[in-house]
Amino acid sequence: MLVKEYRICMPLTTEEYRIGQLYTISKHSHQESDRGEGVEVMENRSHHDPVYGPGQYTEKRVHLSSKLPGWARAVVPRMFYICEKAWNYYPYTVTAMQCSFLPKFSIHIETRYSDDCGDDDSIFNSDSAEDAHEVTHLDITYDEIPERYYKSTEDLRHFVSGKTGRGPLQEGWRCQTKPIMCSYKLVNVKFEVWGLQTRVEHFVHKVIRDLLIIGHRQAFAWVDEWYGMTMEQVREYEKETQAATNEKIGPVAPTITITAESQCPAIRSAPATPITGEPPEFLTLPKERPRKTSAPDTLTLPELRERANGPSNHLSPNNTDS
């Protein structure tokens, strides 16, 4: 298990980012999705927690086979997905992820949002030595990202918001910019497979690091698109975009399908075998084969044959005299 804390500052308030986060996640998921791959929304509903109060629960399937490195594609099935479950009690959220075919792999992300520049060392109440972990500050402007994700329109060194007047972000902007907020993310990656654990856990953290920079970077680069939206408006946008994204991905072919004759509903979490009125072919009785002519019809002992055929014509002489 590898635990790291990431701190990502934004030139926004936490209330502004509450809208921007929902907008950005929906738009980014739609952009990154294509037929057969991307983010499929399974459930999105309101939820109430006795401790954290009202919130939102979402469940998604992230199909990303082609985005894996070669060494990973060699050991995972072609059709697999990451199941993501999230509980949003903003400004506190919890996200849990698991792989569809590998129960020993999991990601747990605890997030807290605060109006500061990322200097709160006790936000997760982790003062004991057992809770010690690496802390990394991510800069949405100057930290490197994979070249395939770079867009000049999202380069915050040159971007200026037309609605807010914020930007461009210069060196040292986190200590000079107002407003300022920080996303604190405590990320726990676990892959309990001997021989691969260290390599996979470090790789997953690298992917998460890149996604955190890109996602927060886009939230500010797209600020003129979502700034001024109400919660009702962004929820409606989220609903429409999720429907469009699911349609864009299309039906993802399972490894085993349900036949048209089945009357039982398919369970989403696992494929089911075909259910029909007839037994499958491998359970049917073999077809009757003609017997060889050289073999007798029955194989019985003489006594049993006599009982079956009645009294024999070949009786002993003593019995005929009587």
C-alpha positions in Angstrom: 0.0 0.0 0.0 1.3 3.4 -1.0 -0.2 6.6 0.5 0.5 10.1 -0.7 -1.1 13.5 -0.1 -1.5 15.9 -3.0 -2.2 19.6 -2.5 -3.5 21.6 -5.6 -4.1 25.3 -5.3 -6.6 27.2 -7.5 -7.2 31.0 -8.0 -10.8 30.4 -6.9 -12.9 30.3 -3.8 -14.2 26.9 -2.5 -17.8 28.0 -3.4 -16.8 28.9 -6.9 -15.0 25.6 -7.4 -18.0 23.7 -6.2 -19.7 24.6 -9.5 -16.5 24.5 -11.5 -15.7 21.0 -10.3 -19.0 19.5 -11.5 -18.8 21.3 -14.8 -15.2 20.2 -15.5 -15.7 16.6 -14.6 -18.7 16.3 -16.9 -17.0 18.0 -19.8 -13.7 16.3 -19.4 -15.4 12.8 -19.2 -17.3 13.6 -22.4 -14.1 14.7 -24.3 -12.1 11.7 -23.2 -14.8 9.2 -24.1 -15.2 7.4 -27.4 -17.0 4.3 -28.7 -16.3 1.4 -26.3 -14.1 3.5 -24.0 -14.5 6.3 -21.5 -16.5 7.2 -18.5 -19.9 5.5 -18.3 -22.3 6.9 -15.6 -24.2 4.1 -14.0 -25.9 6.1 -11.2 -26.1 9.7 -10.0 -28.5 10.5 -7.1 -28.8 12.5 -4.0 -27.6 10.9 -0.8 -27.8 11.7 2.9 -25.2 10.7 5.5 -25.9 10.8 9.2 -22.5 12.5 9.9 -21.8 14.6 6.8 -25.4 15.5 5.9 -26.9 15.8 2.4 -24.7 15.0 -0.6 -24.5 13.3 -4.0 -23.6 9.7 -4.8 -22.3 8.7 -8.2 -21.2 5.4 -9.6 -19.2 5.2 -12.9 -17.4 2.6 -15.0 -14.2 3.8 -16.5 -13.3 1.8 -19.6 -9.7 2.4 -20.5 -8.1 -0.8 -22.0 -6.3 1.0 -24.8 -4.9 3.7 -22.5 -2.9 1.2 -20.5 0.9 0.8 -21.0 2.0 -2.3 -23.0 3.1 -4.3 -19.9 -0.3 -3.8 -18.3 -2.2 -4.7 -21.4 -0.3 -8.0 -21.4 -1.8 -9.1 -18.1 -5.3 -7.7 -18.1 -8.4 -8.8 -20.1 -9.3 -6.8 -23.1 -12.7 -5.9 -21.7 -12.3 -4.5 -18.3 -13.2 -1.4 -16.4 -12.6 0.5 -13.2 -15.6 0.9 -11.0 -15.6 4.3 -9.3 -18.0 5.2 -6.4 -18.0 8.7 -5.0 -19.7 10.4 -2.1 -19.7 14.2 -2.4 -20.4 16.1 0.8 -18.7 19.2 -0.4 -16.3 20.5 0.9 -15.5 16.9 1.8 -15.6 14.0 -0.7 -14.7 10.3 -0.7 -13.9 8.3 -3.8 -13.3 4.5 -4.0 -12.2 2.6 -7.1 -11.8 -1.1 -7.8 -10.9 -3.1 -10.9 -13.6 -5.3 -12.4 -11.4 -8.4 -12.5 -8.8 -7.8 -9.8 -10.2 -7.5 -6.3 -6.7 -7.0 -4.8 -6.4 -3.6 -6.5 -8.1 -0.6 -5.0 -7.8 3.2 -4.8 -9.2 5.3 -2.0 -9.2 9.1 -2.2 -10.3 11.4 0.6 -10.6 15.1 -0.4 -11.0 18.3 1.6 -11.3 21.7 0.1 -10.2 24.8 2.0 -9.8 28.6 1.3 -6.0 28.6 1.9 -2.8 28.2 0.0 -2.1 24.6 0.9 -0.4 25.2 4.3 -2.8 23.2 6.6 -0.8 20.2 7.7 -3.5 18.8 10.0 -6.5 18.9 7.7 -6.6 15.1 7.7 -5.9 14.8 11.5 -2.8 12.7 10.7 -0.5 13.6 13.5 0.6 10.1 14.6 3.7 8.4 13.2 1.5 5.7 11.7 -0.3 8.2 9.5 2.9 9.7 8.1 3.0 10.1 4.4 4.6 12.0 1.6 3.1 15.4 0.8 3.4 16.8 -2.8 2.3 20.3 -3.9 1.1 20.3 -7.5 1.3 23.5 -9.5 -1.4 23.7 -12.2 0.6 26.2 -14.2 4.2 25.1 -14.1 4.3 21.4 -13.4 4.8 19.3 -16.5 2.0 17.2 -17.9 2.1 14.5 -20.7 2.5 16.3 -24.1 -0.7 14.7 -25.5 -2.7 16.7 -22.9 -1.2 20.1 -23.6 -3.4 22.7 -25.2 -2.3 26.3 -25.7 -5.8 27.5 -24.8 -5.3 25.9 -21.4 -1.8 27.2 -20.7 -2.4 29.2 -17.6 0.8 31.2 -18.1 -1.0 33.1 -20.8 -4.7 32.6 -20.0 -6.8 35.6 -18.8 -10.4 35.1 -17.7 -12.8 37.5 -19.5 -15.5 37.1 -16.7 -13.3 37.3 -13.6 -10.2 39.1 -14.9 -8.0 36.6 -13.2 -4.7 35.4 -14.8 -2.2 35.0 -16.2 -0.6 33.0 -13.4 3.1 34.0 -12.9 5.8 32.3 -10.9 4.9 32.4 -7.2 1.2 32.9 -7.9 0.1 30.8 -5.0 1.5 33.2 -2.5 0.4 36.3 -4.4 -3.0 35.5 -5.9 -6.4 36.3 -4.3 -8.7 34.5 -4.0 -6.9 31.2 -3.4 -8.1 27.8 -2.4 -6.6 24.3 -2.1 -7.7 20.8 -2.8 -6.2 18.4 -0.3 -6.2 14.8 -1.5 -5.1 11.8 0.5 -4.6 9.0 -2.0 -4.2 5.4 -1.0 -3.3 2.9 -3.7 -3.2 -0.8 -2.9 -2.1 -3.6 -5.3 -1.4 -6.8 -3.3 0.2 -8.9 -6.0 3.7 -10.2 -5.3 6.3 -9.1 -7.8 4.1 -6.3 -9.2 3.0 -4.3 -6.2 5.7 -1.6 -6.0 5.7 -1.1 -9.8 1.9 -0.8 -10.1 1.4 1.4 -7.1 4.0 3.9 -8.2 2.6 3.8 -11.8 -1.0 4.5 -10.5 0.2 7.4 -8.4 1.9 8.9 -11.4 -1.3 8.6 -13.4 -3.3 10.2 -10.6 -0.8 13.0 -10.3 -1.1 13.9 -14.0 -4.9 13.7 -13.9 -5.1 16.0 -10.9 -3.0 18.6 -12.6 -4.9 18.4 -15.8 -8.4 18.4 -14.1 -7.7 21.4 -11.9 -5.9 23.2 -14.8 -9.0 22.8 -17.0 -11.3 24.0 -14.2 -9.7 27.4 -14.3 -9.1 27.5 -18.1 -12.8 26.8 -18.6 -13.9 29.3 -15.9 -15.7 31.6 -18.4 -17.9 28.7 -19.4 -19.2 27.9 -15.9 -18.7 31.1 -13.9 -22.1 32.4 -12.8 -23.9 29.1 -13.1 -26.2 28.1 -10.3 -26.2 24.6 -8.7 -29.4 23.8 -10.5 -28.0 24.8 -13.8 -24.8 22.9 -13.4 -26.7 19.8 -12.3 -28.8 20.0 -15.4 -25.7 20.4 -17.5 -24.2 17.4 -15.7 -27.3 15.3 -16.5 -27.4 16.2 -20.2 -23.6 15.7 -20.6 -23.7 12.3 -18.9 -26.5 11.1 -21.1 -24.5 12.3 -24.2 -21.4 10.6 -22.9 -23.1 7.3 -22.4 -24.5 7.4 -25.9 -21.1 8.3 -27.3 -19.5 5.3 -25.6 -22.3 3.0 -26.8 -23.0 -0.5 -25.5 -19.8 -2.1 -24.2 -19.8 -5.7 -25.4 -19.6 -8.1 -22.4 -17.6 -11.3 -22.6 -20.7 -13.4 -22.0 -24.2 -12.1 -23.1 -27.7 -12.9 -22.1 -29.9 -14.6 -24.8 -33.1 -13.1 -25.9 -35.1 -15.9 -24.3 -33.9 -15.1 -20.8 -36.5 -13.9 -18.4 -34.1 -13.1 -15.5 -32.6 -9.6 -15.3 -28.8 -9.4 -15.8 -26.7 -8.4 -12.9 -24.6 -5.4 -13.8 -21.6 -6.4 -11.7 -20.9 -9.7 -13.3 -21.7 -11.5 -16.6 -24.3 -14.3 -16.6 -24.6 -17.5 -18.6 -27.4 -17.9 -21.1 -30.7 -19.0 -19.5 -33.1 -20.8 -21.9 -35.7 -23.6 -21.7 -33.3 -26.1 -23.4 -30.1 -27.4 -21.8 -26.9 -26.1 -23.4 -25.3 -28.3 -26.1 -22.6 -29.7 -23.9 -25.2 -31.1 -21.5 -27.5 -32.8 -24.1 -27.4 -36.6 -24.3 -25.4 -38.0 -27.2 -27.3 -39.1 -30.3 -28.2 -42.8 -30.5 -25.6 -44.7 -32.4 -26.4 -48.0 -34.4 -25.1 -51.1 -32.7 -22.4 -53.1 -34.5 -23.9 -56.2 -36.2 -21.3 -58.4 -34.7 -22.5 -57.7 -31.2 -25.5 -59.7 -29.7 -28.6 -57.7 -28.7 -28.3 -58.9 -25.1 -25.6 -60.4 -23.0 -27.0 -62.7 -20.4 -26.2 -65.9 -18.6 -27.9 -69.1 -19.9 -30.1 -69.4 -16.7 -31.3 -65.8 -17.1 -32.0 -66.3 -20.8 -34.2 -69.3 -20.1 -36.2 -67.4 -17.5 -36.7 -64.7 -19.9 -37.8 -67.0 -22.8 -39.9 -69.5 -20.8 -39.6 -73.3 -20.7 -37.0 -74.6 -23.0 -37.7 -77.3 -25.7 -34.4 -79.0 -24.7 -35.6 -80.7 -21.5 -33.8 -83.6 -19.9 -35.1 -87.2 -20.8 -36.1 -88.0 -17.2 -38.5 -85.1 -17.2 -40.2 -86.2 -20.5 -41.1 -89.6 -19.1 -43.1 -88.1 -16.3 
